[in-house]
Amino acid sequence: MESLLAWGNAVYPVSPRISARARERYRVAASKDDTFDAFVLADTLRHKHDHWRPLARPSPELAGLQALVRDRRRLAVLQRTVESQLRATLETYHPAVARLFSSVDRDITLAFLREYPTPERAARVGVVRMGQFLRRHRYRGRVAPDVLVGRLREQLLGTSPGTTAARRWFALAQADQLALLNRQLDECDRAMAAAFHARPDAALFTSFPGVATVLGATLLAEIGEDRARFPKPGMLLAEAGLAPVTRASGRSRQVRFRYAANHALREGFHWWAFNSIKLSSWARDAYTSGRTAGQHYYRALRGLAARWARVLWRCWQDRAPYDPERHGSMLLRREGYSVDHKRIYRLYREEGLAIRPKLPRLDVPAATARRWRLSRARASAPQASCWSATA
């Protein structure tokens, strides 16, 4: 596909379901032929070309970022698979290592497994030896050595010598694989961060609460830089699977979940909504209102993600970073409140957000200032005379 775009050809993405429905317009029989399908697609494009959008050719830098993001996703899946396999192996003969630290894929866990691969060797670890091990590997956790030794002693279980020897070799092999995948994942993260921050839209995506380098790179890679691809916010929501599908016929009307979507983009929006609940009071209130209305967890999270998608679409079209002050004032006006600088200042102070520094006041001439004072006095004069008359 990239070669076709590089040669200057216009490429139109077509869903297989649309192709199947278009075939039924020309032939009722359930037969299929590649030559006839090519004719159907070409003739449909000739008549319905105004409804189809050609695929935009990404820049070489954006194409590289897209490849890094998708390769990192595959690498992360492989890393989680090996971690699960190592955990299952440890549970069969040495469960203390799997439950000693917070996660199996941590470097401190893999180092402990290499030094104490069997329950017999781990049984000789005391408080002093555990403290030396933690200092040697620069442990940054907040758990004391005596607490770790207590966890270790509670989970020390043994098996037969033959099973222990075989499982020991396999566990060390899986630990080496997991350590390699961890290093490759870190290298991929550094390369992806460099490619992401080199794009002009990087600051726009990272200006939102809950969006950092990995999540921002995922959103940018899946959405792209072509503003004409999503002329309306509903099209972005449909691409991300955040807009439901409505089926209406006669008196029946059903609203269903949208399965046909960009799953990577939907997952990115879900993670963004999950992170924003902890960082934004507006997002937390929106999620809480959904749960209070009876929505289950993922439905409320998807609703919050749809709201963020609309805000992102507006900022993305305007090429402007996210401004929480502007967003907050817009929400207040929508609810019918009058907004002034004092209310915005109070809201910012309550949320712990930074206040923009005020611009220096202009030097107004004395004559202009006197004219402003006189205009304000005339505006308030009828009200003052009315009060004086009633008094």
Buried (B, 14 or more C-beta within 10 A) or exposed (E): EEEEBEEEEEEEEEEEEBEEEBBEEEEEEEEEEEEEBEEBBEEBBEEEEEEEBEBBBBEEEBBBBBEBBBBBBEBBEBBEEBBEBBBEBBEBBBBBBBBBBEEBBBBBBBBBBEBBBBBEEBBEBBBEBBBEBBEEBEBEEEEEBEEBBEEBEEBBEEBEEEEBEEBBEBBBEBBEBBBEBBEBBEEBBEBBBEBBEEBEBBEBBBBBBBBEBBBBBBBBBBBBBBBEBBEEBBBBBBBBBBBBEEEEEEEEEEEEEBEEBBEBBBBBBBBBBBBBBEEBBBBBEBBEEBBEEEBEEEBBBBBBBBBBBBBBBBBBBEEEEBEBBEBBBBEBEEEEEEBEEEBBEEBBEEEEBEEEEEEEEEEEEEEEEEEEEEEEEEEEEEEEEEEEEEE
